Amino acid sequence: LPLIRKSRAVSESEWTGILNEVKLDDFDQLNYQSCTICFDGCDEWILIQDYNFSHSIRFGKGLQIDTINKLQNRLAKLRAEFSKK
């Protein structure tokens, strides 16, 4: 399969919306490190980091996590946008 690369700028309002969905204290408490089918990219990964914070989670595609549900929905919309040919 050919490699497809897509990119676009994220507007300030879109980025603010993403940041508003993240509560770092709640995210830091999540301990999802599954490897359902991690070798082929079927798991979902979320990594949040800045200068003083770094935490990542990995979970099976489609799993809805209550504390980050709004963030997951927003990221799913972006993923759908970038998966269109």
Backbone bond lengths (Angstrom), bond angles and torsions (degrees), N, CA, C in turn:
res aa  C-N    CA-C-N  psi(-1)  N-CA   C-N-CA  omega(-1)  CA-C   N-CA-C  phi
1 L - - - 1.455 - - 1.522 110.01 -
2 P 1.311 116.93 141.58 1.462 119.00 178.71 1.529 110.99 -72.53
3 L 1.305 115.22 150.24 1.456 121.27 176.95 1.520 108.18 -80.04
4 I 1.317 116.48 128.12 1.464 121.57 179.37 1.518 107.69 -113.75
5 R 1.311 115.42 126.03 1.466 119.99 178.57 1.521 109.00 -116.24
6 K 1.305 115.20 132.29 1.458 120.80 177.29 1.512 108.08 -132.57
7 S 1.287 115.56 145.48 1.463 119.54 175.27 1.523 108.33 -152.45
8 R 1.294 114.70 158.78 1.461 121.88 173.32 1.517 107.83 -163.15
9 A 1.276 115.63 157.04 1.463 120.22 177.81 1.523 109.15 -74.02
10 V 1.307 115.36 146.45 1.460 121.67 174.84 1.519 106.58 -98.48
11 S 1.322 115.59 125.47 1.462 119.37 -179.55 1.528 109.91 -68.49
12 E 1.298 114.94 159.14 1.466 119.49 178.95 1.529 111.07 -61.35
13 S 1.321 117.59 -39.98 1.469 120.08 -179.42 1.538 110.91 -68.80
14 E 1.340 116.90 -36.54 1.464 119.79 177.83 1.534 110.10 -65.96
15 W 1.327 116.95 -43.93 1.464 120.88 179.40 1.525 110.53 -64.03
16 T 1.318 117.33 -41.25 1.464 121.26 177.59 1.523 110.25 -61.12
17 G 1.323 116.93 -40.10 1.460 121.17 177.65 1.519 111.70 -61.54
18 I 1.327 116.98 -42.09 1.463 120.74 178.05 1.520 109.79 -63.70
19 L 1.324 116.70 -47.75 1.467 120.34 -179.02 1.525 112.07 -61.97
20 N 1.326 116.90 -34.40 1.466 120.26 179.46 1.522 112.63 -67.66
21 E 1.328 117.33 -20.84 1.461 121.18 179.22 1.530 112.10 -82.27
22 V 1.326 117.49 -9.94 1.464 121.51 -174.60 1.524 110.55 -103.83
23 K 1.306 115.17 120.81 1.462 121.37 170.94 1.524 105.25 -108.45
24 L 1.344 116.84 104.20 1.454 120.97 -171.72 1.527 113.20 -56.62
25 D 1.322 118.12 -39.31 1.470 120.12 179.69 1.526 110.88 -61.62
26 D 1.342 116.68 -42.68 1.461 120.33 178.46 1.524 110.97 -67.53
27 F 1.333 116.59 -43.99 1.462 120.69 -179.00 1.524 111.10 -62.99
28 D 1.317 116.39 -39.85 1.463 121.30 -178.99 1.531 111.95 -63.32
29 Q 1.323 117.25 -26.14 1.467 121.57 -179.64 1.530 112.80 -80.37
30 L 1.327 117.66 -13.69 1.463 120.80 -178.77 1.520 110.40 -75.10
31 N 1.319 115.77 134.79 1.457 120.56 -179.02 1.529 109.04 -129.58
32 Y 1.320 115.65 66.62 1.457 121.36 177.20 1.518 107.45 -104.72
33 Q 1.316 116.24 114.38 1.467 120.85 179.19 1.522 109.54 -137.12
34 S 1.309 115.60 45.51 1.458 119.21 -179.11 1.518 110.22 -73.01
35 C 1.287 114.48 164.25 1.462 120.54 175.27 1.515 105.96 -137.78
36 T 1.337 115.01 63.98 1.454 120.54 -178.09 1.523 109.85 -55.60
37 I 1.303 115.74 -60.04 1.466 122.19 174.70 1.529 105.79 -145.74
38 C 1.321 116.47 58.16 1.463 120.29 -170.13 1.520 113.49 -70.94
39 F 1.315 118.69 -20.21 1.460 119.26 -177.30 1.519 112.98 -73.33
40 D 1.316 118.39 -19.95 1.465 118.78 -179.38 1.525 113.74 -113.31
41 G 1.328 117.53 11.96 1.456 120.30 174.27 1.508 115.64 84.68
42 C 1.323 118.89 13.37 1.458 120.55 -179.14 1.523 113.43 -81.37
43 D 1.317 117.10 -19.44 1.459 119.10 176.35 1.527 109.39 -78.61
44 E 1.324 115.27 155.63 1.455 120.65 174.67 1.520 107.84 -97.77
45 W 1.310 115.75 139.15 1.464 122.92 178.93 1.518 107.72 -123.32
46 I 1.320 115.84 137.59 1.465 120.97 171.09 1.522 106.71 -130.64
47 L 1.299 115.64 123.86 1.465 122.74 176.62 1.517 107.48 -121.90
48 I 1.308 115.71 127.16 1.468 121.40 175.05 1.514 106.74 -120.80
49 Q 1.315 115.02 126.42 1.465 118.08 177.37 1.520 109.95 -150.98
50 D 1.300 113.15 149.57 1.458 121.93 169.26 1.524 106.09 -144.47
51 Y 1.289 117.69 -159.39 1.458 120.44 -175.45 1.525 113.75 -63.45
52 N 1.326 117.17 -32.57 1.464 121.33 -174.08 1.526 114.53 -114.99
53 F 1.317 117.82 1.86 1.456 120.36 -171.88 1.520 109.41 -144.77
54 S 1.327 115.45 139.67 1.462 120.53 173.13 1.524 108.22 -154.09
55 H 1.328 115.29 123.88 1.466 120.36 177.47 1.520 107.78 -154.12
56 S 1.337 115.23 140.05 1.458 119.00 178.23 1.520 109.82 -133.21
57 I 1.321 114.25 154.03 1.456 120.65 174.27 1.530 107.82 -132.49
58 R 1.332 115.47 154.74 1.461 122.10 179.20 1.525 106.47 -140.52
59 F 1.344 115.81 130.71 1.457 119.35 -174.84 1.526 109.53 -151.73
60 G 1.322 115.51 162.81 1.453 121.62 -179.88 1.516 111.58 -64.05
61 K 1.313 115.66 139.99 1.468 121.82 -178.67 1.525 110.22 -54.98
62 G 1.322 115.52 132.59 1.454 121.29 177.38 1.522 115.05 93.44
63 L 1.334 117.78 -12.86 1.467 119.77 178.28 1.522 109.16 -66.50
64 Q 1.322 116.91 125.53 1.458 121.09 177.73 1.525 109.28 -97.57
65 I 1.316 115.74 126.15 1.468 122.50 -178.49 1.525 106.91 -109.02
66 D 1.313 116.51 118.25 1.463 121.53 -172.36 1.525 113.86 -51.40
67 T 1.325 117.63 -46.97 1.464 119.94 -172.82 1.524 113.71 -71.30
68 I 1.336 117.84 -16.63 1.473 119.85 178.72 1.521 111.18 -126.97
69 N 1.324 117.49 23.62 1.453 121.76 -176.46 1.527 112.59 -58.04
70 K 1.316 117.32 -43.07 1.469 120.31 -179.84 1.527 110.85 -64.81
71 L 1.321 116.89 -40.23 1.457 120.83 176.82 1.525 109.82 -63.90
72 Q 1.320 117.62 -44.89 1.463 121.11 178.70 1.530 111.18 -58.33
73 N 1.321 116.85 -42.52 1.468 120.62 179.59 1.529 111.16 -63.82
74 R 1.311 116.54 -42.90 1.462 120.66 179.77 1.537 110.28 -64.52
75 L 1.329 116.86 -42.62 1.465 120.57 179.20 1.531 111.10 -67.67
76 A 1.335 117.40 -34.40 1.467 120.85 177.86 1.527 110.69 -63.75
77 K 1.324 117.22 -37.95 1.472 120.36 176.95 1.518 110.84 -64.18
78 L 1.327 117.01 -41.35 1.465 119.75 177.54 1.529 110.86 -66.00
79 R 1.307 116.57 -41.57 1.466 120.47 178.97 1.528 110.19 -61.47
80 A 1.330 117.15 -41.61 1.469 121.32 179.23 1.531 110.16 -63.03
81 E 1.320 115.88 -41.87 1.462 120.13 178.67 1.525 110.93 -59.47
82 F 1.318 117.54 -43.90 1.451 121.14 -176.63 1.529 113.22 -80.98
83 S 1.328 117.37 -12.92 1.459 118.38 179.03 1.524 112.19 -89.20
84 K 1.336 117.25 -9.65 1.464 120.84 177.34 1.522 108.78 -70.02
85 K 1.294 115.24 140.19 1.473 119.99 179.40 1.500 111.32 -87.68
